[in-house]
Amino acid sequence: MEAPARILIVNTTRIGDTLAATPAIDRLHRHWPSAHITVIGSPHRVCMVENLPGVERVVPMTKRVARFRGWLQRNAYDLALVYNYDEPLVRYALRVASRVVAFRQKSADINRRLSLCIDPDAYPTVHITEHFLRLPAALGIHGGNGRILYRCHAQEVEAAAKRLQDQGFLSRRPLVGLQVASFATKSYRDWPVESFLALSQAILARWPNAGFLIYGGAVEKPRTLWLKERLAGSALLLAGQLSLRETAAVMSLSDLYIGVDTGPTHLMSSFDIPIIGLYHPRHPARCLGPKDHPLNFSLDHPGSDDLDGEPSPMSAIRADQVFARVEHALARRGYV
């Protein structure tokens, strides 16, 4: 197809899915390096794609707002890729773009109007980033890998270093990030906070100067506060205190990350820093783990799970098993 001058990406979703589309965005940029790319996303998460190569503009938008946008912007874009299944967002793309590529929608009318209508994958047949790469592939754009991309601004990293310095944590080594909880609707993916404590104590026994950065939001505050109190001066509680981009900048300064399957874990996988993700059998690492990461030491739950029954408890992953991964991971950072 003729090289588009203006490309629109519509991906209004959670943190993980916002980041999972970044390999696809990168592939489009590499194929059409002169194209101007605009990304529309969730008001609180589209900031995750700021500063990526090729992305010139990010626009916050919800499906409710999309109903009223684009009526005077006919053919503002030469090509749009839509990852949502929300009719208002797809119709918005059809109003503003000459050609629209999307996964098959519920509406037959919308499907007829799409330039390319792609059948989605049946979960969990492919990795999440491979799913997002299906749309560029439909345009004949292949190659590259499925590594999540994120780019900090230099001033964000400087501010993060000052924050850690002021708190006395920049000199603590190894510096270990902890994400103890997923989100409420999938809380069965959470590793027990008592296991995080046992693991942290084992790390301190081996490396007494270790420091822990406790990430998270307001919902998991009781657990993060409980962990901070027990780790005392060895831990810095950051849960609920940082924006997404501030969190990423702090992450970039750490030596190791240990976390459950959730948005911040996807975010951390963009850095060349050892990462240990802990995955539930309903959401295995082969589908959601750090793709093409050079320092991936993640663990899957040892059992299987019946999707129609009660979820298997994450306590089946033992703290000593994770500590063995910690030793291997930190050895790659020079800690023996």
N, C-alpha and C positions, 0 to 999 in steps of 0.2 A: 504494500500500500504506500501511497505517497506520504512522505514524512510530515507528521502534524507539527504545526508551529506552537499550538497551545493544547495542553493536555490537562484534563480534570480527573482527579481521583476522588471518589466519594466513599468514605469508610467511617461512618458515625457509629462508634462502638466502644467497648471497654479498652483498658490499657493493653492487655495482651494481644487482642485482635488488631488494635491500632499499630502496634509494633510488628506484628506478624506480616503486615502488608509492606514493610519497608524493603525486603528483598525484591518484591515486584516493582516498587517505585524505582529502586536502583537499576533494575534491569531495563526499564523503560528509558531512564536517563542515559544509560550506556549505549542503548541502541539508537536513540535520537538525542544526542548531546546538546543540540541547539534548541530543543523544545523548551518552552516555558511551562513548568508544572505547577498547578494549584492543587492543594489537598483540602478537602472539606471533611471535618471530623467533629467529634463530640466537643462541646465548649470547654470541658475540663481536661481533655486528653489530646486534642490535636496538636498541642504544643510539643508532643513527643517527636513530631517529624520536622520541627524547626531545625534549620542549619544542616539539613541533609543535602548532598550534592544534587543539583538540578531542581530542588524545590524552591520556588521563588515566593510563594505565598501560601499561608495557611488560613483557612476560614472556618470559624466555629459555626455549626448549624445543627439544629434538631429537625426531626421529621415534621414537627408541628410548624416550625418556621418555614420549612421548605415549600409548603403549600402556597406561600405568598411570594416566593422569590422566583426570579428568572423569566417573568412574563415579558420583560422588555430587553432581554439579553439573547435573543435568537442567534444561534451560531457563534456565540462568544468563544466557544472551544471547538477545535477540529475533531477531538476525540475525548470520550469520557469512559472511564472504567468504574463500574459501580459494584461494590462488594455487599451492599445492604439488600435486604429483602423487603424493606419498607416501601410501599407504593409511592408515598409522597416524595421520597428521595430519588427514586428511579424516574418518576415523571419530571422532577426538576431537571435531572440530567438530560432527559429527552428534549426539554425546552431549550437548554442552553448549548447543547453540543450537536454537531452535524452527524456524528456517528457515536453510538453508545454500545459498549460491550458489558454484559452482566451475566450473572447466573440466572437460570430459569426461575421466573417469578410465578406467583399464583394466578396472576391475570393473563389470560390468553391474548388480550388486546395489547398489553405491554410487551409480551414476548414477540408478537408480530412486528412491533416497531423497533425492536433492538437490531442493530447491525449484526451482532453475533450473540446468540443465546446459548449459554454453556450449561450443561448438566452438572450440578455440584457433586462432590465426592460424598460417599456414604461414610460417616465417621465410624470407626477410626482407621480408615484404610490408608491414609497418607498423613505425613507431618503437616502441622497447621500452616507453615510457611509454603509448603508445596501446594497446598490448597489455594493460597492467594496467588501463587505463580501460574495457576491455570489460565487466568485471563490474559497475561502477556503471551503465554504459550499459544493461545488461540489466535493471536495475531502473528504467529510465526517467530516470536522472540524467545530464544532459548539460551542456555549457557548460564554461567555463574553458579552461585550456591544459595543455600537457604539461610544464611547467617543474618540474624536480626541486626539492623543498623541503628545507631543513635550517635549523635555528635553533640558534645558539650560545647558551650561558648567558653572561651578562655577566661573571661571574667567570672563565670560561674565556678570554675575550678579554683580560681584565686580566692573567691569568697568562701568556698567550702574548706580550703586549707586554713584560712584564718579562723573559721568557726572551730575547727578541730584543734588548732593551736591554742586558741583562747580557753578551750575546755581541757587542755593538757592531754589530748589524745593523739596529736599528730606524731608524737614520739613513741607511742605505745606500739609495740610490734611483737608478734603479728597482729594486725588490725583486722578483725573479723566482723563482717556484717551478718545480722540475723533477721530473718523474716519469719515470724512464728505463726502467722495466720493467713488463710486465704480469705474469701468473702463469705458472708453468712449463708448464702444459698448452697454453698459447697463446703461447708465446714468439716465434712468427713475427710477432706484432704489435709487437715491440720495435723501436724506431728505434735504430740503432747508437750506442753510447755515444760513439764517436769523432765522430759527427755532433753530438751534444749538446755536446761540447767545442768543436768548430768554431763552432757557433752562439753559445755563451757567449763565446768569444773575440771574435766579431764585435760582440756586445752591449757588451763591455768597451771595445772600440776606439771605439765611438760614445759610450758613457756610462761613463767610467772609474770612477765611484763606484757602479756597479751591484753588487748583492749577489744571491747565488743560494742558495736554500733547496732542498736535495736531499732529496726524500722517498723512501720505499720501506720494504721490510721486510728481514728477515734474509737471505732467499734471494738477493736481488740485491746483497748487501753488497760482493762483489768489484768490481762495476761502479760502485757509488756511491762507494766508497772511492777507486777509480782516478780518477774524475772530481773528487772533492774534492781529491786530492793535486795535480792539475794546475791547478786553479783557486785553490789555496792559500787565502790570507786573504780572497778574494772570495766564498768559498762556506762555508756552514754545513751540515754533515752532520747531518741529522735522521733518516735511515733507521734504523729499528729502535729508535728512542729514544722515540717518542711513541705514545700511544693514538690511536684513530680520532678521538675528540672533541678531543684536544689538537692533532692534525694539522689538523683543520678550523679551529680557532681561529687557528692560525698562518696558514693559508691566507687567512683573512679580512683579514689585515693586509698582504697583498702587492699589487703593482701589475699583475702578469701571471703567468699559469700556462701552462706548456708541458709536455704529457705525452702518453704513449701511451694507448691505449684500455684502461682498467682502472678499478677501483673509485674510487681517489682522484680521477680525472678526472671521474667522475660527481658526486662530492662537491663538487669545486671549481665545477661548473656551477651550484650553488645560489646563488653569490655574484655580485653585479653588478660583476665584475672581468673584464677581458679574458682570454679563454681560447683557447688554440691546442691543439686535440686533433689527434693524428696517427692516421689510420685506415687499416687494411688493407682490401683489396678484399673479403675474406671477411666483414668486419664494417664496412660503410661508415657514414659519418657520418649518412646519412639514416635509419639504423636505430638508431644508438647515440650519435650526437653530442649536444651540448647543445641540447635542444629549447626553442624559444621564448626563447633567451638573447639579451639586447640587445647583447652584446659578444662574439659568437662569431666567431672568425677561424680556425676549424679547417680542416685540409687532408685530402683523401683521397689515397691512393696513386694515381698517375696511370694505372695499368694495370688490367687485369681479372685474374681468377684462376679456375683450374679447381679445383673443390672436390675432385676425385679425384686431382689431381696434387700436386706439391710447391708449398708456398705461395710466392707472389712475395715477394722480399726488400724490406723497408721502406727499404733504402738508396736505392730509386728516388726517394724524397722527398729533395731536395737541401737542404743547410743554407742556401744562399742564398735558396731559395724560402721557407723558414720565416722567415728574417730579414726578408724583405719584409713578411710578415704581422706580425712583431714591430714594425716601424716604424709600420705602420698602427694596430696595437693600442695602442702606447704613446702615439701622438699623441692618442688619446682620453683619456689620463690626463694630458695636458699636457706630455709629453716630446717635444721636437722636435730 
